[in-house]
Every structure is written in structure tokens, then in C-alpha cells.
Amino acid sequence: MKIYSATIRISKAAAIKYTDAIGPISSYKRSEIKVVETKNEMTAHIKADDITALMASSNYVMKAAKVAEAALRVRIPQKKRSA
């Protein structure tokens, strides 16, 4: 029985796809994460059996969001051509 819950909302740039990093629904033994993404916002609804599972799922969402945002900023260095 999932008695603990949290909602995480993140404003976003349109180019970021959080569902690619997190997935629309992620189910684990003690928690469940549902992600809803709009043009301007990502919302993750987390339900968990206990506070430890809630914290772990919250950390997972935040880390995946950080990775998705960092991936958008990655620039591949151009090799300099020697003359």
C-alpha cells in the first residue's frame, strides 16, 4: 500500500525530454513514479510504501532531470585541422 507521496514540478525548456531519461511510468518494488510532461513543465508524481523509498525515488527523478538538462548543454568539441 503506497501511503507516502510527493510531487516534483520542474519548469523546462521545450527541447528537453525528461520522459526519455525517466520514462512515463517507472514501477519498483516499493515505489511508483508517473511523469507528465507539457511544453513548459515536467511533473513527477511519486507514491511509495515508506519514507526511504520515497526519498530514493525523489533522488532518482532529480538526478535524471539533471542528466537530461546536462545532455542538452553538451557540446562536441571540433577537432582543429592542421594546415
N, C-alpha and C positions, 0 to 999 in steps of 0.2 A: 504494500500500500504506500503510494507516494504522498507523504504528508508535508514535505518541505518543498518550497518553490521559490523561484526567483525569475525576474525578467530583466534582461540586459538589452538596452537600446543604444545603438551607435549611429550617429549621423555619418553619411558616407558620400564619397564622390561616385558619380554614376558608373565609372569604369570598373569599380571594384565589385567582384562577385564573391561574397562571403560564402554562399552556398557551395561554391566549388571547393573551398577549404574545409568547411564544416559539414556540409551535406544538409538537405532539407529536414531530415529526421535521423537522429542517432539514438539508438537504444542500447543501454548497457544493463548489467545485472541489477544495479541499484539506482539507476537514473535514466532519464529520457530528456533529450534536447530536441526542440522543434524550432526551426529557423524560418522566419518570414522576412522576405526582402522586398523592399519597394525601391523606387528611384532614388529616394533621399535618405533611407533609413534601413537598418538591419535590426530585427528584434529576435532575440533568442529567448524562448520560454523553457525553463528548466524545472523538472519535477524530480524529486529524489526521496529515497527511503530514510535517509539520515543526513545529518549536517555535514559529515565528512564527504559523502557522495555529492552533495550539493556544491561544496567548495571545489571538489575536483572537477566537476562539470563546468562550473563557472570559470575556473582557471583554463580549462581546455578551450572554451569559447573565446576568452580574451587572447590566449596565445594564437589561436587560429586566425583571429581578426588581425592581430599584429603581423602575422606572416603574410596574409592577403594584402595588407597595406604596404608592407615592405616589398613584396613582389611587384607591385605597381611602380615602385620607385627605382627598381633595379635598372641600371644602365650597363649595357655590354660595352666594355672598352674597345675602341677601334685600334687595330694594330697600325703602327706608323710604318709607312712604306719608305724603304731606303732608296735613295736615288742612285 
